[in-house]
Amino acid sequence: MKLGGVNDFKDSSTSLARFAVQEHNKRENSLLELVRVLNSREQVVAGKIYHLTIEAVDAGKKKIYEAKVWVKPWMNFKQLQEFKPVHDDPSFTTADLGVKPEGHGLGWQAVPTNDPEVQDAASHAVKSIQRRSNSLYPYELLEVLLAKAKVIEDYARFELSLKLRRGVKEEQFRVEVIKNKGKFYMN
């Protein structure tokens, strides 16, 4: 692990996210409730800074937040450095991707690339690309560069721009993924 570099992290990210939400609630006198950790990364500094993307409920609405928690375990030190909403007023939320009655008027909307539905659609796309490939090297999702979505009658359609790695080669793909009755399909 490189000093100052940011790497993916999984262990105990839920407890760090709980700590971040509790500290935020104390500071802001709010009542956020942690739903789940969407992404977690760690950065080695004098200790470690954990970069967390979390989903939390605020006044009955699910919202996405980014938090940074600085930890020095040898000093029994843990401090919330930053806690902020990813989008103050997202134009399109996870709830909009469910089954909606016809005529709600949304059309194509930009969606946060770290939205759980977008991440699930991107994962499905990578698996589909891998199945269609004759490569010996597996594809790895590096980043969702752009995401748009729209709800049509009883299904959601995603248009994604993905950055993938296969071996040492990085490639960009534009894909369309459909979610219907809880299952993903790629055109």
KOLMI-699955 format. One record per residue: residue number from 1; chain; x, y, z of N, C-alpha, C, O, CB in turn. Coordinates in steps of 0.1 Angstrom, whole numbers, plus 5000, padded with zeros to 4 digits. Atoms other than C-alpha are relative to their C-alpha. Glycine has a CB too. Example, Ala and Ser with C-alpha at 12.3 -4.5 7.8 and 13.67 -1.06 7.14 Angstrom:
2
<1,'A',<5009,4988,5000>,<5123,4955,5078>,<5009,5012,5000>,<5019,5012,5007>,<4990,5000,5012>>
<2,'A',<4991,4989,5000>,<5137,4989,5071>,<4992,5011,5008>,<4997,5022,5009>,<5004,5005,4986>>
% end
This chain:
187
<1,'A',<5008,4988,5000>,<5000,5000,5000>,<5009,5012,5000>,<5018,5014,5008>,<4990,5000,5012>>
<2,'A',<4992,4988,5002>,<5014,5033,4989>,<4995,5012,5009>,<4983,5014,5010>,<5000,5005,4985>>
<3,'A',<5003,4989,4991>,<5016,5063,5013>,<4993,5011,4992>,<4998,5015,4981>,<5012,5006,5007>>
<4,'A',<5008,4990,5006>,<4989,5088,5003>,<4991,4995,4989>,<4982,5003,4985>,<5010,5010,4994>>
<5,'A',<5008,5006,5010>,<4974,5065,4977>,<4986,4996,5005>,<4985,4993,5017>,<5006,4989,4993>>
<6,'A',<5014,5004,4996>,<4936,5058,4978>,<4997,4986,4994>,<4998,4984,4982>,<4990,5010,4996>>
<7,'A',<5002,5013,5004>,<4927,5021,4977>,<4986,4995,5004>,<4981,5000,5014>,<5011,4990,5005>>
<8,'A',<5013,5006,4995>,<4894,5001,4979>,<5002,4993,5013>,<5013,4989,5017>,<4995,4990,4990>>
<9,'A',<5000,5006,4986>,<4885,4989,5014>,<4987,4995,5003>,<4976,5001,5000>,<5004,5012,5010>>
<10,'A',<5013,5006,4996>,<4858,4966,5027>,<4999,4998,5015>,<4988,5000,5020>,<4999,4987,4992>>
<11,'A',<5001,5004,4986>,<4866,4955,5063>,<4995,5011,5008>,<5000,5022,5007>,<5013,4995,5005>>
<12,'A',<5006,4991,4990>,<4846,4973,5090>,<4995,5013,4994>,<4994,5023,5002>,<5010,5002,5010>>
<13,'A',<5004,4987,5006>,<4834,5000,5066>,<4986,5004,5006>,<4983,5015,5007>,<4999,4999,4985>>
<14,'A',<5013,4997,4995>,<4799,4997,5081>,<5001,5006,5014>,<4994,5016,5017>,<4991,4987,5002>>
<15,'A',<4998,4994,4987>,<4811,5005,5116>,<5006,5014,4999>,<5002,5023,5006>,<5010,4992,5009>>
<16,'A',<4995,4986,5003>,<4830,5035,5102>,<4989,5009,4995>,<4988,5021,4999>,<5012,5000,4990>>
<17,'A',<5011,4993,5005>,<4799,5046,5084>,<4990,5004,5011>,<4985,5015,5012>,<4993,4992,4989>>
<18,'A',<5009,4997,4988>,<4778,5043,5116>,<5006,5011,5008>,<4999,5020,5012>,<4999,4987,5008>>
<19,'A',<4994,4990,4992>,<4804,5064,5134>,<4998,5014,4993>,<4996,5024,4999>,<5015,4997,5001>>
<20,'A',<5001,4988,5007>,<4803,5090,5106>,<4986,5006,5001>,<4985,5018,5003>,<5003,4998,4985>>
<21,'A',<5014,4995,4999>,<4765,5093,5107>,<4997,5005,5014>,<4991,5015,5016>,<4990,4988,4996>>
<22,'A',<5002,4995,4986>,<4765,5095,5145>,<5006,5013,5003>,<5000,5022,5009>,<5005,4989,5010>>
<23,'A',<4993,4988,4998>,<4791,5122,5145>,<4993,5012,4993>,<4992,5023,4998>,<5014,4999,4996>>
<24,'A',<5008,4990,5008>,<4772,5141,5118>,<4988,5004,5007>,<4984,5016,5008>,<4997,4995,4986>>
<25,'A',<5012,4997,4992>,<4740,5138,5138>,<5003,5009,5012>,<4995,5018,5015>,<4993,4987,5004>>
<26,'A',<4997,4991,4988>,<4757,5153,5169>,<5003,5014,4996>,<4998,5023,5002>,<5012,4993,5007>>
<27,'A',<4996,4986,5004>,<4773,5182,5150>,<4988,5008,4994>,<4987,5020,4997>,<5011,4998,4989>>
<28,'A',<5011,4993,5007>,<4742,5191,5130>,<4986,4999,5006>,<4977,5004,5002>,<4999,4995,4986>>
<29,'A',<5013,5003,4993>,<4715,5180,5155>,<4990,4995,4990>,<4978,4999,4990>,<4995,5013,5006>>
<30,'A',<5009,5007,5009>,<4700,5158,5128>,<4997,4986,5003>,<5003,4981,5013>,<5006,5001,4985>>
<31,'A',<5004,5013,4997>,<4685,5124,5127>,<5002,4990,4988>,<4993,4982,4985>,<4986,4999,5004>>
<32,'A',<4997,5009,5011>,<4701,5106,5097>,<5001,4986,5005>,<5005,4983,5016>,<5013,5004,4993>>
<33,'A',<4999,5014,4997>,<4698,5068,5097>,<5008,4993,4989>,<5004,4995,4977>,<4986,4994,5002>>
<34,'A',<4992,5007,5010>,<4724,5047,5079>,<4992,4989,4994>,<4986,4981,5001>,<5013,4994,5007>>
<35,'A',<5007,5011,5008>,<4710,5024,5052>,<5011,4990,4997>,<5010,4978,5000>,<4993,5005,4988>>
<36,'A',<4989,5009,5004>,<4742,5010,5037>,<5012,5007,4995>,<5011,5019,4992>,<4995,4990,4989>>
<37,'A',<4988,4994,5005>,<4777,5016,5026>,<5001,4997,4985>,<5000,4985,4981>,<5013,4995,5007>>
<38,'A',<5000,5002,5014>,<4779,5021,4988>,<5014,4997,4995>,<5016,4990,4985>,<4994,5011,4993>>
<39,'A',<4986,5001,5005>,<4817,5024,4984>,<5009,5004,5012>,<5005,5013,5020>,<5002,5009,4988>>
<40,'A',<4991,4996,4989>,<4846,5026,5008>,<5015,4998,4994>,<5018,4989,4988>,<4998,4991,5012>>
<41,'A',<4986,5000,5004>,<4883,5035,5001>,<5008,5005,5012>,<5003,5011,5021>,<5002,5009,4988>>
<42,'A',<4992,4995,4989>,<4912,5041,5024>,<5013,5006,4994>,<5017,5003,4983>,<5004,4988,5009>>
<43,'A',<4989,4992,5004>,<4941,5065,5022>,<5010,4999,5012>,<5006,5003,5023>,<4997,5014,4996>>
<44,'A',<4990,5000,4989>,<4973,5060,5042>,<5007,5014,5002>,<5012,5019,4992>,<5011,4989,4997>>
<45,'A',<4994,4987,4997>,<4984,5092,5059>,<5007,4997,5014>,<5012,4987,5016>,<4989,5012,5001>>
<46,'A',<4996,5003,4986>,<4995,5096,5096>,<4988,4993,5006>,<4980,4999,5013>,<5004,5014,5008>>
<47,'A',<5012,5008,4997>,<4970,5068,5102>,<4993,4997,4987>,<5000,4995,4977>,<4990,5008,5010>>
<48,'A',<5007,5002,5013>,<4943,5063,5076>,<4988,5009,5000>,<4981,5011,5010>,<4996,4985,4999>>
<49,'A',<5012,4992,5003>,<4916,5084,5061>,<4991,4991,4992>,<4995,4986,4981>,<5002,5014,4993>>
<50,'A',<5009,5008,5007>,<4886,5064,5051>,<4990,5008,4992>,<4983,5017,4998>,<4992,4990,5010>>
<51,'A',<5010,4992,5008>,<4865,5078,5022>,<4988,4991,4998>,<4989,4980,4992>,<5007,5004,4986>>
<52,'A',<5012,5008,5001>,<4830,5065,5024>,<4989,5006,4992>,<4987,5018,4993>,<4995,4997,5015>>
<53,'A',<5012,4996,5007>,<4800,5068,5001>,<4989,4992,5007>,<4989,4980,5006>,<5001,4998,4984>>
<54,'A',<5010,5007,4993>,<4769,5060,5021>,<4986,5004,4996>,<4984,5015,4991>,<5002,5002,5015>>
<55,'A',<5014,4996,5002>,<4732,5059,5017>,<4993,5001,5014>,<4995,4992,5022>,<4992,4989,4991>>
<56,'A',<5006,4998,4987>,<4712,5073,5046>,<4986,5006,4998>,<4983,5012,4988>,<5008,5009,5009>>
<57,'A',<5013,4995,5001>,<4676,5082,5053>,<5000,5013,5008>,<5004,5014,5020>,<4990,4990,5006>>
<58,'A',<5002,4987,4994>,<4669,5119,5061>,<4986,5004,4998>,<4981,5006,4987>,<5010,5010,4993>>
<59,'A',<5014,4996,5000>,<4633,5128,5070>,<4992,4991,4990>,<4984,4996,4983>,<4999,5015,4996>>
<60,'A',<5008,5009,5008>,<4620,5097,5053>,<5005,4998,4985>,<5000,4990,4978>,<4986,5003,4999>>
<61,'A',<4995,5001,5014>,<4640,5102,5020>,<5015,4994,5000>,<5023,4998,5008>,<5000,5013,4993>>
<62,'A',<4986,5006,5001>,<4671,5081,5010>,<5008,5010,4992>,<5004,5016,4982>,<5000,4987,4993>>
<63,'A',<4991,4991,5007>,<4700,5103,5001>,<5014,4994,5001>,<5017,4985,5009>,<5000,5014,5007>>
<64,'A',<4986,5005,5000>,<4737,5097,4993>,<5009,5010,5005>,<5008,5022,5002>,<5004,4996,4985>>
<65,'A',<4991,4991,4994>,<4765,5112,5013>,<5014,4995,4998>,<5016,4983,4997>,<4997,5002,5015>>
<66,'A',<4986,5004,5000>,<4803,5112,5012>,<5005,5005,5014>,<5003,5016,5018>,<5008,5007,4988>>
<67,'A',<4994,4997,4987>,<4822,5111,5045>,<5015,4996,5000>,<5019,4987,4993>,<4992,4992,5011>>
<68,'A',<4986,5003,4998>,<4859,5111,5055>,<5002,4998,5015>,<4999,5007,5022>,<5009,5011,4993>>
<69,'A',<4997,5003,4985>,<4869,5095,5088>,<5015,4997,5001>,<5021,4989,4994>,<4992,4988,5005>>
<70,'A',<4986,5002,4998>,<4905,5098,5100>,<5002,4992,5013>,<4996,4994,5023>,<5007,5014,5002>>
<71,'A',<4998,5009,4989>,<4917,5070,5122>,<5015,4998,5003>,<5023,4996,4994>,<4993,4986,4997>>
<72,'A',<4987,5004,4996>,<4949,5065,5142>,<4998,4990,5011>,<4997,4994,5023>,<5008,5013,5005>>
<73,'A',<5003,5010,4990>,<4944,5032,5160>,<5010,4999,5012>,<5005,4996,5023>,<5000,4986,4993>>
<74,'A',<4990,5000,4989>,<4976,5034,5181>,<4998,5011,5010>,<5003,5010,5021>,<5014,5001,4994>>
<75,'A',<5003,4989,4990>,<4963,5066,5197>,<4985,5000,5004>,<4981,5008,5011>,<5003,5013,4993>>
<76,'A',<5014,5001,4997>,<4927,5054,5200>,<4993,5013,4995>,<4984,5019,5002>,<4997,4998,5015>>
<77,'A',<5005,4987,5006>,<4918,5084,5177>,<4991,4997,4988>,<4995,4989,4979>,<5012,5009,4996>>
<78,'A',<5009,5001,5012>,<4888,5086,5153>,<4993,5013,4999>,<4987,5018,5009>,<4990,4988,5002>>
<79,'A',<5006,4987,5002>,<4876,5118,5138>,<4993,5002,4987>,<4998,4998,4976>,<5010,5011,5002>>
<80,'A',<5007,4997,5013>,<4850,5128,5112>,<5006,5013,4994>,<5005,5023,5000>,<4984,5001,5003>>
<81,'A',<4993,4988,5006>,<4868,5151,5088>,<4990,5007,4991>,<4990,5020,4990>,<5011,4995,4992>>
<82,'A',<5009,4994,5009>,<4840,5157,5063>,<4987,4991,4999>,<4988,4979,4999>,<5007,5002,4986>>
<83,'A',<5013,5008,5003>,<4803,5147,5057>,<4992,5010,4992>,<4987,5020,4997>,<4993,4996,5014>>
<84,'A',<5008,4991,5009>,<4784,5161,5028>,<4991,4992,4990>,<4995,4981,4987>,<5010,5009,4992>>
<85,'A',<5009,5007,5009>,<4755,5152,5005>,<5007,5000,4986>,<5014,5009,4982>,<4986,5007,4998>>
<86,'A',<4994,5001,5014>,<4766,5140,4970>,<4993,5010,4991>,<4999,5017,4983>,<4999,4985,4995>>
<87,'A',<5008,4991,5008>,<4738,5159,4954>,<4989,5006,5010>,<4982,4998,5016>,<4993,4994,4988>>
<88,'A',<5010,4994,4991>,<4717,5184,4974>,<4986,4998,4995>,<4977,4995,5003>,<5002,5015,5001>>
<89,'A',<5014,5002,5006>,<4687,5180,4950>,<5002,4992,4987>,<5001,4997,4976>,<4993,5014,4997>>
<90,'A',<4999,5008,5013>,<4692,5151,4926>,<4988,5000,4992>,<4977,5000,4997>,<5004,4985,5004>>
<91,'A',<5011,4999,5009>,<4671,5153,4895>,<4994,4987,4998>,<4982,4986,4994>,<5005,5006,4987>>
<92,'A',<5005,5013,5002>,<4667,5116,4895>,<5005,4991,5011>,<5017,4990,5013>,<5004,4994,4986>>
<93,'A',<4996,5008,4989>,<4668,5093,4925>,<4998,4985,4998>,<4991,4981,4988>,<4993,5004,5013>>
<94,'A',<5002,5015,5000>,<4669,5055,4931>,<4985,4997,4999>,<4981,4988,4992>,<5006,4993,5011>>
<95,'A',<5015,5002,5000>,<4631,5057,4938>,<4994,5002,4986>,<4984,4995,4983>,<4994,5009,5010>>
<96,'A',<5005,4998,5013>,<4626,5070,4903>,<5002,4989,4990>,<4996,4988,4980>,<5006,5013,4994>>
<97,'A',<4997,5012,5009>,<4640,5038,4888>,<4991,4989,5002>,<4992,4979,4995>,<5014,4996,5002>>
<98,'A',<5010,5011,4998>,<4612,5016,4902>,<4989,5001,4989>,<4989,5010,4980>,<4994,5001,5014>>
<99,'A',<5011,5001,5010>,<4580,5008,4883>,<4991,5012,5003>,<4987,5014,5014>,<4992,4987,5001>>
<100,'A',<5008,4988,4999>,<4561,5041,4877>,<4988,4999,4991>,<4990,4992,4980>,<5008,5013,4998>>
<101,'A',<5010,5000,5010>,<4528,5046,4861>,<5004,5009,4988>,<5012,5018,4989>,<4987,5006,5006>>
<102,'A',<4996,4993,5013>,<4530,5058,4825>,<4996,5015,5001>,<4986,5019,5008>,<4992,4994,4988>>
<103,'A',<5003,4986,5001>,<4531,5095,4819>,<5006,5008,5012>,<5001,5019,5014>,<4986,5002,4999>>
<104,'A',<4995,4991,4989>,<4552,5107,4849>,<5010,5010,4994>,<5014,5019,5002>,<5007,4991,5010>>
<105,'A',<4993,4989,5007>,<4571,5128,4823>,<5015,5001,5003>,<5020,5012,5001>,<4994,5012,5004>>
<106,'A',<4986,4998,4997>,<4607,5121,4832>,<5009,4999,4988>,<5018,5007,4987>,<5005,4990,5010>>
<107,'A',<4991,5001,5011>,<4624,5110,4799>,<5014,4997,5005>,<5016,4992,5016>,<5000,5012,4992>>
<108,'A',<4986,5003,4996>,<4662,5106,4800>,<5005,5011,5010>,<5003,5023,5008>,<5010,5001,4987>>
<109,'A',<4995,4992,4989>,<4678,5120,4832>,<5014,4996,5003>,<5017,4984,5003>,<4990,4999,5012>>
<110,'A',<4986,5004,4995>,<4714,5122,4843>,<4998,4994,5014>,<4990,4999,5022>,<5009,5013,5001>>
<111,'A',<5001,5007,4987>,<4719,5099,4873>,<5014,5000,5006>,<5023,4998,4999>,<4994,4985,4998>>
<112,'A',<4987,5001,4994>,<4747,5099,4898>,<5006,4987,4997>,<5000,4976,4998>,<4999,5002,5016>>
<113,'A',<4993,5012,5004>,<4773,5074,4887>,<5002,4990,5012>,<5004,4978,5010>,<5013,5003,4994>>
<114,'A',<4998,5009,4988>,<4776,5060,4923>,<4986,4995,5005>,<4986,4989,5016>,<5007,5007,5011>>
<115,'A',<5013,5004,4996>,<4738,5054,4925>,<5000,4984,5000>,<5006,4978,4991>,<4989,5005,4991>>
<116,'A',<5000,5015,4999>,<4733,5017,4936>,<4994,4993,4988>,<4999,4983,4983>,<4993,4995,5012>>
<117,'A',<5006,5006,5012>,<4710,5010,4906>,<5009,5001,4988>,<5010,4992,4980>,<4987,5007,4997>>
<118,'A',<4990,4998,5011>,<4736,5024,4882>,<5012,4990,5002>,<5016,4984,4992>,<5005,5014,5000>>
<119,'A',<4989,5010,4997>,<4764,5003,4899>,<4995,4986,4996>,<5003,4978,4991>,<5004,5001,5014>>
<120,'A',<5005,5013,5003>,<4742,4972,4896>,<4999,4998,4985>,<5003,4987,4980>,<4986,4997,5007>>
<121,'A',<5001,5001,5015>,<4735,4979,4859>,<5014,4999,4994>,<5016,4992,4984>,<4992,5013,4995>>
<122,'A',<4986,5001,5005>,<4772,4985,4853>,<5006,4986,5002>,<5013,4981,4993>,<5009,5011,5006>>
<123,'A',<4995,5014,4997>,<4781,4952,4870>,<4995,4990,4990>,<5002,4981,4985>,<4997,4996,5014>>
<124,'A',<5007,5009,5009>,<4756,4934,4848>,<5006,5002,4986>,<5009,4992,4979>,<4985,5002,4999>>
<125,'A',<4994,4997,5013>,<4771,4951,4817>,<5013,4993,4999>,<5017,4987,4988>,<5000,5015,4997>>
<126,'A',<4987,5006,5000>,<4806,4940,4826>,<4999,4985,4998>,<5007,4979,4990>,<5008,5004,5013>>
<127,'A',<5001,5014,5001>,<4795,4904,4831>,<4995,4996,4986>,<5000,4986,4980>,<4989,4995,5010>>
<128,'A',<5005,5003,5014>,<4776,4905,4797>,<5011,5002,4990>,<5013,4994,4981>,<4988,5009,4997>>
<129,'A',<4988,4998,5009>,<4807,4919,4779>,<5009,4989,5001>,<5015,4984,4991>,<5007,5014,5003>>
<130,'A',<4991,5011,4998>,<4828,4892,4794>,<4995,4988,4994>,<5003,4980,4987>,<5003,4998,5016>>
<131,'A',<5005,5012,5006>,<4805,4865,4783>,<5001,5000,4985>,<5003,4990,4979>,<4985,4998,5004>>
<132,'A',<4999,4999,5014>,<4805,4878,4748>,<5014,5001,4994>,<5016,4999,4982>,<4992,5013,4995>>
<133,'A',<4986,4999,5004>,<4843,4882,4747>,<5006,4986,4999>,<5002,4977,5005>,<5007,5009,5010>>
<134,'A',<4992,5012,5000>,<4867,4855,4737>,<5014,5002,5007>,<5023,4994,5004>,<5002,4995,4985>>
<135,'A',<4988,4996,4994>,<4894,4871,4758>,<5003,4991,5012>,<4994,4986,5019>,<5000,5014,5005>>
<136,'A',<4996,5008,4989>,<4914,4851,4783>,<5001,5008,5013>,<5000,5003,5024>,<5014,4994,4998>>
<137,'A',<5000,4991,4988>,<4916,4882,4806>,<4986,5005,5003>,<4979,5008,4994>,<5009,5012,4996>>
<138,'A',<5014,4995,4996>,<4885,4892,4826>,<5000,5015,4999>,<5010,5022,5001>,<4997,4995,5014>>
<139,'A',<5002,4986,4999>,<4871,4926,4823>,<4998,5005,5014>,<4991,4998,5022>,<4988,5005,4991>>
<140,'A',<5002,4994,4986>,<4872,4948,4854>,<4995,5014,4998>,<5000,5022,4991>,<5014,5000,5008>>
<141,'A',<5006,4986,5000>,<4850,4979,4860>,<5009,5009,5007>,<5012,5007,5019>,<4986,5000,5006>>
<142,'A',<4991,4990,4994>,<4873,5009,4867>,<4991,5012,5005>,<4993,5017,5015>,<5011,5005,4991>>
<143,'A',<5007,4988,4997>,<4847,5036,4866>,<4987,5001,4991>,<4988,4998,4979>,<5008,5013,4998>>
<144,'A',<5011,4996,5008>,<4812,5046,4855>,<5002,5015,4996>,<5001,5023,5005>,<4986,4997,5007>>
<145,'A',<4997,4987,5004>,<4820,5077,4835>,<4987,5009,4998>,<4988,5021,5002>,<5007,5000,4986>>
<146,'A',<5012,4992,5002>,<4784,5088,4826>,<4988,4990,5001>,<4989,4979,4997>,<5001,5007,4986>>
<147,'A',<5012,5008,4999>,<4750,5075,4834>,<4987,5008,4998>,<4986,5019,5003>,<4999,4993,5014>>
<148,'A',<5013,4994,5002>,<4715,5084,4821>,<4990,4988,5002>,<4993,4977,4999>,<4999,5007,4986>>
<149,'A',<5010,5010,4998>,<4683,5066,4829>,<4986,5006,4997>,<4984,5018,4998>,<5000,4994,5014>>
<150,'A',<5014,4996,5002>,<4646,5067,4820>,<4991,4988,5003>,<4995,4977,5001>,<4997,5006,4986>>
<151,'A',<5010,5010,4997>,<4615,5048,4831>,<4990,5000,4988>,<4985,5011,4985>,<4993,5002,5014>>
<152,'A',<5009,5001,5012>,<4594,5035,4802>,<4990,4989,5005>,<4993,4978,5006>,<5007,4996,4987>>
<153,'A',<5010,5009,4996>,<4561,5019,4812>,<5004,4993,5013>,<5003,4998,5024>,<4996,4990,4989>>
<154,'A',<4997,5008,4988>,<4571,4991,4835>,<5015,4996,5001>,<5018,4986,5008>,<4992,4988,5001>>
<155,'A',<4986,5004,4999>,<4609,4990,4831>,<5009,5013,4999>,<5004,5024,4995>,<5004,4991,4989>>
<156,'A',<4990,4989,5000>,<4640,5012,4835>,<5011,4997,4990>,<5015,4986,4988>,<5006,5003,5014>>
<157,'A',<4990,5002,5011>,<4665,5018,4807>,<5012,5009,5004>,<5010,5021,5008>,<4995,5004,4986>>
<158,'A',<4988,4992,4996>,<4701,5029,4815>,<5009,5001,4988>,<5011,4991,4980>,<5008,4992,5011>>
<159,'A',<4990,4998,5010>,<4726,5044,4791>,<5013,5003,5007>,<5013,5013,5014>,<4996,5011,4990>>
<160,'A',<4988,4999,4992>,<4761,5040,4805>,<5012,5001,4992>,<5013,4995,4981>,<5001,4988,5010>>
<161,'A',<4987,4999,5006>,<4796,5050,4795>,<5009,4994,5011>,<5011,5000,5022>,<5004,5015,4996>>
<162,'A',<4992,5007,4990>,<4820,5026,4813>,<5015,5000,4996>,<5019,4999,4984>,<4995,4986,5001>>
<163,'A',<4986,5002,5002>,<4858,5025,4817>,<5004,4987,5006>,<5002,4984,5018>,<5008,5012,5006>>
<164,'A',<4997,5014,4996>,<4870,4989,4818>,<5015,4997,4998>,<5021,5004,4990>,<4991,4990,4993>>
<165,'A',<4987,5004,5002>,<4903,4972,4821>,<5000,4985,4997>,<4992,4977,5003>,<5010,5002,5013>>
<166,'A',<4999,5014,5004>,<4912,4939,4804>,<5015,4997,4999>,<5021,5002,4990>,<4992,4996,4987>>
<167,'A',<4985,5002,4999>,<4947,4927,4814>,<5006,5014,5003>,<5003,5020,5014>,<5006,4995,4986>>
<168,'A',<4994,4987,4997>,<4968,4959,4811>,<4993,5011,4991>,<4996,5023,4993>,<5015,5000,4997>>
<169,'A',<5006,4991,5010>,<4946,4975,4784>,<4987,5006,5006>,<4978,4999,5012>,<4996,4993,4987>>
<170,'A',<5012,4994,4996>,<4919,5001,4794>,<4992,5004,4988>,<4997,5008,4978>,<5003,5013,5008>>
<171,'A',<5010,4997,5011>,<4888,5005,4772>,<4988,5007,5005>,<4984,5006,5017>,<4997,4987,4993>>
<172,'A',<5013,4993,4997>,<4857,5026,4771>,<4989,4993,4992>,<4991,4990,4981>,<5000,5015,4998>>
<173,'A',<5011,5006,5006>,<4823,5011,4764>,<4988,5009,5002>,<4986,5014,5013>,<4998,4986,5005>>
<174,'A',<5013,4994,4998>,<4789,5027,4758>,<4990,4988,4999>,<4990,4981,4989>,<4997,5011,4989>>
<175,'A',<5009,5012,4999>,<4762,5002,4768>,<4986,5005,5004>,<4984,5016,5009>,<5005,4990,5010>>
<176,'A',<5014,4998,4996>,<4724,5001,4772>,<4996,4988,5008>,<4996,4977,5003>,<4991,5003,4988>>
<177,'A',<5005,5011,4991>,<4710,4981,4801>,<4986,5003,5003>,<4982,5014,5006>,<5009,4998,5012>>
<178,'A',<5014,4999,4996>,<4674,4974,4808>,<4997,4993,5013>,<5002,4982,5015>,<4990,4995,4988>>
<179,'A',<5004,5007,4988>,<4660,4966,4842>,<4985,4998,4999>,<4977,5008,4999>,<5004,5008,5013>>
<180,'A',<5014,5003,5001>,<4626,4948,4841>,<4997,4989,5010>,<5004,4979,5010>,<4996,4995,4986>>
<181,'A',<5004,5009,4989>,<4610,4931,4871>,<5012,4995,5008>,<5013,4983,5011>,<4992,4988,4994>>
<182,'A',<4989,5003,4991>,<4642,4932,4891>,<5012,4994,4993>,<5022,4991,5000>,<4995,4992,5011>>
<183,'A',<4989,5006,5007>,<4664,4917,4864>,<5006,5009,4989>,<4998,5017,4983>,<4995,4986,4993>>
<184,'A',<4993,4992,5010>,<4690,4933,4841>,<5002,4992,4987>,<5004,4980,4987>,<5013,5005,5006>>
<185,'A',<4998,5006,5013>,<4693,4927,4804>,<5008,5010,4992>,<5006,5023,4993>,<4987,4997,4993>>
<186,'A',<4992,4991,5008>,<4719,4942,4780>,<4997,4998,4985>,<4997,4986,4981>,<5015,4998,5003>>
<187,'A',<5002,5001,5014>,<4712,4950,4744>,<5013,4996,4992>,<5013,4995,4980>,<4994,5013,4994>>
% end
